[in-house]
Amino acid sequence: MERILLAPGGSWAEAAARAAAILDQDGIAVMPAEGVYGLHIRPDRPRALERLRALKPRASDRGWIGLLAEPDSLARYADPISARAQSLVREHWPGALTLVVPASPLVPATLRASDGTMALRCPGSELLRAVTRACGGLLLSTSANEPGSPAPARAEDVVLPDVDLLIDQGPLTGLPSTIVRVEGDVVRLLRPGAVRIEGV
C-alpha cells in the first residue's frame, strides 16, 4: 500500500492527483473526510466495486455513500428533491451531512439501496472534493473499518487489506457525518454525527 503524509497546512494538490490516478485504475484509496478515514472508489469501475464489496460486505438493502464534488450536483443523482432537502443542502453543504433521498432513475441499480434511495454528501474536505471532481463528479465511500469496529480517526488504525493508497492527514475528530433520511418535508435521523439539525 502506498502512503502519502500530508503536512499540517501543506498543499494537498499532489496527493489529490495521485489518488485520482489510482482510482482511475480500479484502485481503492483511504482518504480523510471531516472526522474519520474512509474507503473510496470510482463508481464507474466495476472491478473496484467488486473489491470494495469484498472488503466491506453489507446487506443487499444498503447502498453506499456517494460523494459529490459540488452541492448543485445533487440534481444529477436525486429525483425528486424536496424543498426541505434543498434547504439542508444550502445550510450544510459542503459539510458533514449525508442525505438519504430518492435516487434519480438515471442512477444504476448497483449504486442504489433496495428501496430506491441513495445516500449523498458534498464533503467539507477540499481534498475529497478535488479528487471527486477529477474522477467525474461522484465517488463511492464507506468508513475504513472492519465490520463491527469503530470508524478510524487515525491513519494507523486503518488495518484493512487490499487497499492501494492511504492519505494520512493525522488524527481526525472521530465524528462521522450525520445521516438523515429526507422524505418530502420529513427529516429522520439515521445516524448522529458531526452536524446537529434543529428539531431532528
C-alpha positions as CSV (number, residue, x, y, z in Angstrom):
1,M,0.0,0.0,0.0
2,E,1.3,3.4,-0.9
3,R,1.2,6.1,1.8
4,I,1.2,9.8,1.5
5,L,1.6,12.0,4.6
6,L,0.0,15.5,4.5
7,A,1.9,18.1,6.4
8,P,-0.3,20.4,8.6
9,G,-1.3,23.3,6.5
10,G,0.6,22.0,3.5
11,S,-0.6,21.5,-0.1
12,W,-2.8,18.5,-0.9
13,A,-2.8,19.0,-4.7
14,E,-0.2,16.3,-5.5
15,A,-2.0,13.8,-3.1
16,A,-5.3,14.5,-4.8
17,A,-3.8,14.0,-8.3
18,R,-2.2,10.7,-7.1
19,A,-5.5,9.5,-5.6
20,A,-7.4,10.3,-8.8
21,A,-4.8,8.3,-10.9
22,I,-5.1,5.3,-8.6
23,L,-8.9,5.4,-8.6
24,D,-8.9,5.6,-12.3
25,Q,-7.1,2.2,-12.4
26,D,-9.7,0.3,-10.4
27,G,-8.0,1.3,-7.1
28,I,-9.2,1.8,-3.6
29,A,-8.0,4.8,-1.7
30,V,-8.2,5.6,2.0
31,M,-8.7,9.3,2.4
32,P,-9.6,11.6,5.3
33,A,-13.1,13.1,5.5
34,E,-14.2,15.6,8.1
35,G,-13.9,13.3,11.0
36,V,-12.9,9.7,10.1
37,Y,-10.9,7.9,7.4
38,G,-12.9,6.3,4.6
39,L,-12.6,4.0,1.6
40,H,-13.2,5.5,-1.8
41,I,-13.6,4.1,-5.3
42,R,-14.9,5.3,-8.7
43,P,-18.5,4.0,-9.2
44,D,-17.9,3.5,-12.9
45,R,-15.1,0.9,-12.3
46,P,-16.9,-2.5,-11.8
47,R,-13.7,-4.2,-10.6
48,A,-13.2,-1.5,-7.9
49,L,-16.8,-2.1,-6.8
50,E,-16.2,-5.8,-6.5
51,R,-13.1,-5.2,-4.4
52,L,-14.9,-2.8,-2.1
53,R,-17.7,-5.3,-1.6
54,A,-15.1,-7.9,-0.6
55,L,-13.6,-5.5,1.9
56,K,-16.9,-4.3,3.3
57,P,-19.7,-6.9,2.9
58,R,-23.1,-5.4,3.6
59,A,-26.7,-6.4,3.4
60,S,-28.3,-6.2,-0.1
61,D,-30.7,-3.4,1.0
62,R,-27.9,-1.0,1.8
63,G,-26.3,1.3,-0.7
64,W,-23.0,3.2,-0.5
65,I,-22.5,6.9,0.3
66,G,-22.0,8.9,-2.8
67,L,-19.6,11.9,-2.6
68,L,-20.3,14.9,-4.8
69,A,-17.8,17.5,-6.0
70,E,-20.3,20.3,-5.9
71,P,-23.6,20.9,-4.0
72,D,-25.6,21.6,-7.1
73,S,-24.6,18.1,-8.4
74,L,-27.4,16.7,-6.2
75,A,-29.9,17.2,-9.1
76,R,-28.0,14.7,-11.2
77,Y,-28.4,11.9,-8.7
78,A,-31.6,12.6,-6.8
79,D,-35.2,13.0,-8.0
80,P,-37.4,14.4,-6.7
81,I,-35.6,16.8,-4.5
82,S,-37.9,18.3,-1.8
83,A,-37.8,21.8,-0.6
84,R,-36.6,20.5,2.8
85,A,-33.7,18.7,1.2
86,Q,-32.7,21.8,-0.8
87,S,-32.7,23.8,2.5
88,L,-30.4,21.3,4.2
89,V,-28.0,21.4,1.2
90,R,-27.9,25.2,1.3
91,E,-27.2,25.2,5.1
92,H,-24.8,22.3,5.4
93,W,-23.0,21.6,2.1
94,P,-20.1,21.3,1.7
95,G,-20.0,19.6,5.0
96,A,-20.5,16.5,7.2
97,L,-24.2,15.9,6.4
98,T,-25.3,12.9,4.4
99,L,-28.8,13.0,2.9
100,V,-30.7,9.8,2.0
101,V,-33.0,10.8,-0.8
102,P,-34.9,9.2,-3.7
103,A,-32.4,8.3,-6.4
104,S,-32.8,9.5,-9.9
105,P,-33.9,6.9,-12.5
106,L,-30.5,7.5,-14.2
107,V,-28.6,6.1,-11.2
108,P,-27.7,2.4,-11.8
109,A,-29.3,-0.1,-9.5
110,T,-25.8,-1.2,-8.3
111,L,-25.5,2.3,-6.6
112,R,-28.9,2.5,-5.0
113,A,-30.3,0.9,-1.9
114,S,-33.1,-1.7,-2.4
115,D,-35.7,0.9,-1.6
116,G,-34.6,3.2,-4.4
117,T,-32.8,5.7,-2.3
118,M,-29.2,6.9,-2.5
119,A,-27.1,8.5,0.3
120,L,-25.3,11.6,-0.9
121,R,-22.9,14.2,0.6
122,C,-20.8,17.0,-0.7
123,P,-17.9,16.8,1.8
124,G,-16.3,19.7,3.5
125,S,-12.8,18.4,2.7
126,E,-11.3,20.3,-0.2
127,L,-9.0,17.2,-0.9
128,L,-12.0,14.9,-1.2
129,R,-13.9,17.3,-3.4
130,A,-10.9,17.8,-5.7
131,V,-10.4,14.0,-6.1
132,T,-14.2,13.6,-6.7
133,R,-14.1,16.4,-9.4
134,A,-11.1,14.7,-11.1
135,C,-13.0,11.4,-11.2
136,G,-16.1,12.7,-12.9
137,G,-18.0,14.2,-10.0
138,L,-19.0,11.2,-8.0
139,L,-17.1,8.8,-5.7
140,L,-18.4,5.9,-3.6
141,S,-17.4,6.0,0.1
142,T,-17.7,4.0,3.3
143,S,-15.7,4.1,6.5
144,A,-12.3,2.4,6.5
145,N,-13.0,-0.1,9.4
146,E,-13.5,-3.8,9.6
147,P,-17.2,-4.8,10.1
148,G,-18.1,-4.2,13.7
149,S,-15.2,-2.0,14.5
150,P,-15.3,1.8,15.0
151,A,-14.6,4.1,12.1
152,P,-10.9,5.0,12.3
153,A,-9.9,8.6,13.3
154,R,-6.2,7.9,12.8
155,A,-4.4,6.6,9.7
156,E,-2.6,4.0,11.8
157,D,-5.9,2.4,12.8
158,V,-6.7,1.5,9.2
159,V,-5.8,-2.2,9.0
160,L,-7.8,-3.4,6.0
161,P,-6.0,-5.4,3.3
162,D,-6.2,-4.8,-0.4
163,V,-6.0,-1.0,-0.3
164,D,-3.9,0.8,-2.8
165,L,-3.4,4.2,-1.2
166,L,-3.6,5.8,2.2
167,I,-3.5,9.6,2.6
168,D,-2.5,10.3,6.2
169,Q,-3.7,13.7,7.5
170,G,-3.0,12.9,11.1
171,P,-5.7,12.4,13.8
172,L,-9.2,13.5,13.0
173,T,-12.2,14.3,15.3
174,G,-13.6,10.8,15.2
175,L,-17.1,12.1,14.4
176,P,-18.6,10.7,11.2
177,S,-21.1,12.5,9.0
178,T,-24.6,12.8,10.3
179,I,-27.0,10.8,8.1
180,V,-30.6,11.8,7.7
181,R,-33.4,10.5,5.5
182,V,-35.5,13.1,3.8
183,E,-38.9,12.2,2.6
184,G,-40.8,15.3,1.5
185,D,-40.7,17.7,4.4
186,V,-40.0,15.0,6.9
187,V,-36.4,14.5,8.1
188,R,-35.5,11.4,10.1
189,L,-32.1,10.9,11.8
190,L,-30.4,7.6,10.8
191,R,-27.0,8.2,12.4
192,P,-25.9,11.0,14.7
193,G,-22.6,12.7,13.8
194,A,-20.8,15.9,13.3
195,V,-23.8,18.0,12.2
196,R,-26.7,18.7,14.5
197,I,-30.1,19.6,12.9
198,E,-32.6,21.5,14.9
199,G,-35.7,19.5,15.6
200,V,-34.3,16.2,14.4
